[in-house]
Amino acid sequence: MEKIRVRQLKNGVEINGKVFREGENVKIKDIDVMGRIKEEIILKGTVRFGVYNDIENWPDTYHLGWYIEVNSEKRYTLVDAVVFNLILF
């Protein structure tokens, strides 16, 4: 597995050389409940930092960190999206 490089920036974060800023809009590929990438579905989301429940939807599993908010019920952990090449540049 590739080593993940993360560096905190002012109002942002750098992951594997890619910089993301709070409030930045991104396009992301969707994944299904089995974790398979749905290449044909492209979602629009916003990079955020805070407490969130990601798409696994366990009611008691919250995270603190960087995520992509697609809507009030769909959020992706930012580092996961980068590592699995879900973000379209």
Secondary structure as the mmCIF struct_conf table of DSSP 4:
data_model
#
loop_
_struct_conf.conf_type_id
_struct_conf.id
_struct_conf.beg_label_comp_id
_struct_conf.beg_label_asym_id
_struct_conf.beg_label_seq_id
_struct_conf.end_label_comp_id
_struct_conf.end_label_asym_id
_struct_conf.end_label_seq_id
HELX_LH_PP_P HELX_LH_PP_P1 GLU A 2 ILE A 4
STRN STRN1 VAL A 6 LEU A 9
TURN_TY1_P TURN_TY1_P1 LYS A 10 ASN A 11
STRN STRN2 GLY A 12 ILE A 15
TURN_TY1_P TURN_TY1_P2 ASN A 16 GLY A 17
STRN STRN3 LYS A 18 ARG A 21
TURN_TY1_P TURN_TY1_P3 GLU A 22 GLY A 23
STRN STRN4 ASN A 25 ILE A 31
TURN_TY1_P TURN_TY1_P4 VAL A 33 MET A 34
BEND BEND1 GLY A 35 GLY A 35
STRN STRN5 ILE A 37 TYR A 52
TURN_TY1_P TURN_TY1_P5 ILE A 55 GLU A 56
TURN_TY1_P TURN_TY1_P6 PRO A 59 ASP A 60
STRN STRN6 HIS A 63 ASN A 71
TURN_TY1_P TURN_TY1_P7 SER A 72 GLU A 73
STRN STRN7 LYS A 74 THR A 77
HELX_RH_AL_P HELX_RH_AL_P1 LEU A 78 VAL A 83
TURN_TY1_P TURN_TY1_P8 PHE A 84 ASN A 85
STRN STRN8 ILE A 87 LEU A 88
#
